Amino acid sequence: MEVAIILIFVLGYLAITLEHSLHLDKTVPALIMAAVCWALLAAFGLTVYTIDDGLYPIFEEIMHEGVEDVHAAKLLAIEESLLHHLGKTAEILFFLIGAMTIVEIIDLHRGFEIIKRFIKTKNKRTLLWIVGILAFFLSAIIDNLTATIVLITILRKIIPEREERLWYAGLIVIAANAGGAWSPIGDVTTTMLWIAKKVSVAKLVEYLVLPALLCFAAPFAIASFLPAFRGEVSTQNYEEKEIYKSSATMLYLGLAMIVFVPIFKSITHLPPYVGMMLSLGVVWLVAEYIKPLENYDYETKAKFSVHKALARIEISSILFFLGILLAVAALESLGLLFNFANWLDVTIPNQDVVVLLLGIGSAIIDNVPLVAASIGMFNEPMDAELWHFIAYAAGTGGSLLIIGSAAGVAAMGMERIDFFWYLKNISWLAFVGFIIGAILIMAFKTIGLYEPSEEELHAFLQLQNTSPIK
């Protein structure tokens, strides 16, 4: 039956990767895959495990607590495991819902118009670096997908010629993915690692900001000498939208409250989604009472309602994450990921090579399940080099292909970027940046920068001893 579950996972995964060819939203196979995997687990009473110096069957502990029937104990173990994984998944989902809502509130008040007005140059090379730097830092705050959408929207106002704009859009994908890799809120994968207590905010920034910066800067430096970025843009047809009285307030408040979330966690030690809910509440409160326009009546207020922002959230993306994370959790509960990790250790003893392959693989396969799988595969201490390397590889490896990241898919859809055009013109630049950043990470490892302190090891052991499932 384990083979059947693996087969269902592979078929579901294949349907996800062929989303555009099948004309089927990837959320559909993700949800079906998750439900069927767990249904088979329960229907056949399979043994589920937790990792405790190896695989430990949960039902044995339940039997020690007084349940005598083996089948009943296995069903209780499956329910306990499912609730455990659902809790971890819900933390990620509520965090994303909060962040996405704040971004939509900012957009309702045209806060991003403030950023648009910073760009005045007509020089192609200067414009390239401006949008690249904006993408790198903005993606670390509002996530790489949103940063890509915002900046391509800005480019449409500055560069009306699509052929000129394609180059900028392709390089924005590289910068946005690099910027998201060193921030706990910049990419779904780094958020997952942070919430799973695999990385801390301080160490993530300390270890990855320089490799991510190189991953962004190297391709941009090379691109600066390409013919596509010589001279000036053809026209400057920039029709500015009206900026509301509330635009600047909501922009700076929204960004500040998102940045506040890691600070809140470090102070209270509560899960990150609690801080995000607090931040959303504060932004929502201000949005209820702020007046964007002079003539602000009941009808106008509905235009800026937070309920409208909530309606604009991509619920399909949230459900996709739910499905894919629970499906990977089913494989983890069966011990398959742990066994696969052991097989990798034997087959490819060098972990750096394994992580590099994961990064390259994320250009073909969605990086969310890859990182979810890696969390279940490895049992390294918090802030071990492995976790930071995974965060970097999964975040930036998606830039190698236009379909390899959410930012790339968004750019592809907005600008109708051809897969093979990107492969020919942008992929090699992304690969150069990816490898240079990876070399720096491996150099840091060589000099011992990633070695955890005794305090960090002690904290990791305490965390293991207080795990909800033993």
Solvent accessible surface area in square Angstrom, and as a share of the most:
residue,aa,sasa,rsa
1,M,86,0.38
2,E,72,0.32
3,V,118,0.68
4,A,33,0.26
5,I,0,0.00
6,I,69,0.35
7,L,102,0.51
8,I,43,0.22
9,F,25,0.10
10,V,78,0.45
11,L,102,0.51
12,G,9,0.08
13,Y,28,0.10
14,L,93,0.46
15,A,19,0.15
16,I,10,0.05
17,T,50,0.29
18,L,75,0.37
19,E,40,0.18
20,H,104,0.47
21,S,84,0.54
22,L,92,0.46
23,H,170,0.76
24,L,71,0.35
25,D,69,0.36
26,K,58,0.25
27,T,12,0.07
28,V,63,0.36
29,P,13,0.08
30,A,0,0.00
31,L,64,0.32
32,I,102,0.52
33,M,3,0.01
34,A,6,0.05
35,A,66,0.51
36,V,52,0.30
37,C,0,0.00
38,W,19,0.07
39,A,57,0.44
40,L,37,0.18
41,L,0,0.00
42,A,41,0.31
43,A,76,0.59
44,F,114,0.48
45,G,7,0.06
46,L,32,0.16
47,T,29,0.17
48,V,1,0.01
49,Y,61,0.23
50,T,23,0.13
51,I,46,0.23
52,D,59,0.31
53,D,149,0.77
54,G,21,0.20
55,L,53,0.27
56,Y,65,0.25
57,P,23,0.14
58,I,4,0.02
59,F,29,0.12
60,E,68,0.31
61,E,56,0.25
62,I,14,0.07
63,M,59,0.26
64,H,144,0.64
65,E,133,0.59
66,G,58,0.55
67,V,44,0.25
68,E,156,0.70
69,D,82,0.43
70,V,71,0.41
71,H,98,0.44
72,A,38,0.29
73,A,0,0.00
74,K,44,0.19
75,L,68,0.34
76,L,82,0.41
77,A,1,0.00
78,I,9,0.05
79,E,94,0.42
80,E,69,0.31
81,S,1,0.01
82,L,56,0.28
83,L,107,0.53
84,H,42,0.19
85,H,13,0.06
86,L,72,0.36
87,G,36,0.34
88,K,73,0.31
89,T,7,0.04
90,A,27,0.21
91,E,42,0.19
92,I,14,0.07
93,L,17,0.08
94,F,101,0.42
95,F,3,0.01
96,L,19,0.09
97,I,45,0.23
98,G,0,0.00
99,A,16,0.13
100,M,43,0.19
101,T,0,0.00
102,I,0,0.00
103,V,13,0.07
104,E,37,0.16
105,I,1,0.01
106,I,0,0.00
107,D,56,0.29
108,L,19,0.09
109,H,1,0.00
110,R,68,0.25
111,G,0,0.00
112,F,9,0.04
113,E,8,0.03
114,I,26,0.13
115,I,11,0.05
116,K,13,0.05
117,R,80,0.29
118,F,129,0.54
119,I,0,0.00
120,K,129,0.55
121,T,32,0.19
122,K,98,0.41
123,N,61,0.31
124,K,26,0.11
125,R,96,0.35
126,T,63,0.37
127,L,0,0.00
128,L,1,0.00
129,W,74,0.26
130,I,52,0.26
131,V,1,0.00
132,G,0,0.00
133,I,79,0.40
134,L,40,0.20
135,A,0,0.00
136,F,1,0.00
137,F,100,0.42
138,L,12,0.06
139,S,0,0.00
140,A,9,0.07
141,I,47,0.24
142,I,4,0.02
143,D,34,0.17
144,N,9,0.05
145,L,54,0.27
146,T,24,0.14
147,A,0,0.00
148,T,0,0.00
149,I,65,0.33
150,V,14,0.08
151,L,0,0.00
152,I,0,0.00
153,T,45,0.26
154,I,0,0.00
155,L,0,0.00
156,R,100,0.37
157,K,57,0.24
158,I,0,0.00
159,I,0,0.00
160,P,55,0.35
161,E,90,0.40
162,R,66,0.24
163,E,116,0.52
164,E,41,0.18
165,R,24,0.09
166,L,8,0.04
167,W,50,0.17
168,Y,2,0.01
169,A,0,0.00
170,G,0,0.00
171,L,0,0.00
172,I,1,0.00
173,V,0,0.00
174,I,1,0.01
175,A,0,0.00
176,A,0,0.00
177,N,1,0.00
178,A,0,0.00
179,G,0,0.00
180,G,0,0.00
181,A,0,0.00
182,W,33,0.12
183,S,5,0.03
184,P,6,0.04
185,I,16,0.08
186,G,0,0.00
187,D,13,0.07
188,V,32,0.18
189,T,0,0.00
190,T,0,0.00
191,T,2,0.01
192,M,3,0.01
193,L,0,0.00
194,W,3,0.01
195,I,13,0.07
196,A,33,0.25
197,K,85,0.36
198,K,29,0.12
199,V,0,0.00
200,S,25,0.16
201,V,40,0.23
202,A,74,0.58
203,K,52,0.22
204,L,0,0.00
205,V,50,0.29
206,E,87,0.39
207,Y,8,0.03
208,L,0,0.00
209,V,42,0.24
210,L,93,0.46
211,P,0,0.00
212,A,0,0.00
213,L,68,0.34
214,L,70,0.35
215,C,4,0.02
216,F,6,0.02
217,A,27,0.21
218,A,16,0.13
219,P,0,0.00
220,F,0,0.00
221,A,44,0.34
222,I,61,0.31
223,A,0,0.00
224,S,6,0.04
225,F,143,0.60
226,L,37,0.19
227,P,94,0.59
228,A,29,0.23
229,F,1,0.00
230,R,142,0.52
231,G,48,0.46
232,E,112,0.50
233,V,8,0.05
234,S,63,0.41
235,T,72,0.42
236,Q,55,0.24
237,N,86,0.44
238,Y,38,0.14
239,E,124,0.55
240,E,76,0.34
241,K,93,0.39
242,E,104,0.46
243,I,50,0.25
244,Y,15,0.06
245,K,124,0.52
246,S,0,0.00
247,S,0,0.00
248,A,39,0.30
249,T,64,0.37
250,M,0,0.00
251,L,3,0.02
252,Y,119,0.45
253,L,39,0.19
254,G,0,0.00
255,L,27,0.13
256,A,57,0.44
257,M,26,0.12
258,I,2,0.01
259,V,68,0.39
260,F,60,0.25
261,V,0,0.00
262,P,18,0.12
263,I,88,0.44
264,F,28,0.12
265,K,38,0.16
266,S,74,0.47
267,I,121,0.61
268,T,53,0.31
269,H,153,0.68
270,L,79,0.39
271,P,39,0.25
272,P,3,0.02
273,Y,67,0.25
274,V,46,0.26
275,G,0,0.00
276,M,0,0.00
277,M,69,0.31
278,L,80,0.40
279,S,0,0.00
280,L,18,0.09
281,G,38,0.36
282,V,48,0.27
283,V,0,0.00
284,W,73,0.26
285,L,109,0.54
286,V,47,0.27
287,A,5,0.04
288,E,60,0.27
289,Y,170,0.64
290,I,34,0.17
291,K,121,0.51
292,P,1,0.01
293,L,43,0.22
294,E,144,0.64
295,N,132,0.68
296,Y,43,0.16
297,D,84,0.44
298,Y,192,0.73
299,E,144,0.65
300,T,27,0.16
301,K,79,0.34
302,A,60,0.46
303,K,96,0.41
304,F,6,0.03
305,S,28,0.18
306,V,1,0.01
307,H,125,0.56
308,K,89,0.38
309,A,0,0.00
310,L,56,0.28
311,A,86,0.67
312,R,98,0.36
313,I,12,0.06
314,E,91,0.41
315,I,93,0.47
316,S,49,0.32
317,S,29,0.18
318,I,12,0.06
319,L,67,0.33
320,F,3,0.01
321,F,25,0.10
322,L,41,0.20
323,G,1,0.01
324,I,0,0.00
325,L,13,0.07
326,L,23,0.11
327,A,0,0.00
328,V,4,0.02
329,A,5,0.04
330,A,0,0.00
331,L,15,0.08
332,E,39,0.17
333,S,1,0.00
334,L,4,0.02
335,G,0,0.00
336,L,35,0.17
337,L,14,0.07
338,F,41,0.17
339,N,76,0.39
340,F,94,0.39
341,A,5,0.04
342,N,67,0.34
343,W,139,0.49
344,L,15,0.07
345,D,65,0.34
346,V,123,0.71
347,T,71,0.41
348,I,45,0.23
349,P,108,0.68
350,N,79,0.40
351,Q,47,0.21
352,D,16,0.08
353,V,62,0.36
354,V,8,0.05
355,V,1,0.00
356,L,34,0.17
357,L,96,0.48
358,L,34,0.17
359,G,0,0.00
360,I,68,0.34
361,G,20,0.19
362,S,0,0.00
363,A,2,0.02
364,I,107,0.54
365,I,57,0.29
366,D,36,0.19
367,N,16,0.08
368,V,7,0.04
369,P,4,0.02
370,L,31,0.15
371,V,1,0.00
372,A,11,0.08
373,A,18,0.14
374,S,0,0.00
375,I,30,0.15
376,G,1,0.01
377,M,10,0.04
378,F,14,0.06
379,N,64,0.33
380,E,55,0.24
381,P,24,0.15
382,M,53,0.24
383,D,8,0.04
384,A,9,0.07
385,E,18,0.08
386,L,5,0.02
387,W,0,0.00
388,H,0,0.00
389,F,1,0.00
390,I,3,0.02
391,A,0,0.00
392,Y,0,0.00
393,A,1,0.00
394,A,4,0.03
395,G,1,0.01
396,T,2,0.01
397,G,0,0.00
398,G,0,0.00
399,S,4,0.02
400,L,16,0.08
401,L,31,0.15
402,I,1,0.00
403,I,65,0.33
404,G,4,0.04
405,S,10,0.07
406,A,57,0.44
407,A,0,0.00
408,G,0,0.00
409,V,55,0.31
410,A,17,0.13
411,A,0,0.00
412,M,50,0.22
413,G,59,0.57
414,M,43,0.19
415,E,2,0.01
416,R,164,0.60
417,I,3,0.01
418,D,79,0.41
419,F,57,0.24
420,F,141,0.59
421,W,55,0.19
422,Y,1,0.00
423,L,79,0.39
424,K,158,0.67
425,N,22,0.11
426,I,0,0.00
427,S,11,0.07
428,W,113,0.40
429,L,0,0.00
430,A,2,0.01
431,F,95,0.40
432,V,44,0.25
433,G,0,0.00
434,F,1,0.00
435,I,52,0.26
436,I,61,0.31
437,G,0,0.00
438,A,1,0.00
439,I,98,0.50
440,L,41,0.21
441,I,0,0.00
442,M,55,0.24
443,A,44,0.34
444,F,28,0.12
445,K,80,0.34
446,T,115,0.67
447,I,132,0.67
448,G,32,0.31
449,L,64,0.32
450,Y,6,0.02
451,E,129,0.58
452,P,35,0.22
453,S,49,0.31
454,E,146,0.65
455,E,128,0.58
456,E,46,0.20
457,L,72,0.36
458,H,111,0.49
459,A,56,0.43
460,F,24,0.10
461,L,103,0.51
462,Q,101,0.45
463,L,61,0.30
464,Q,56,0.25
465,N,109,0.56
466,T,105,0.61
467,S,41,0.26
468,P,110,0.69
469,I,11,0.06
470,K,75,0.32
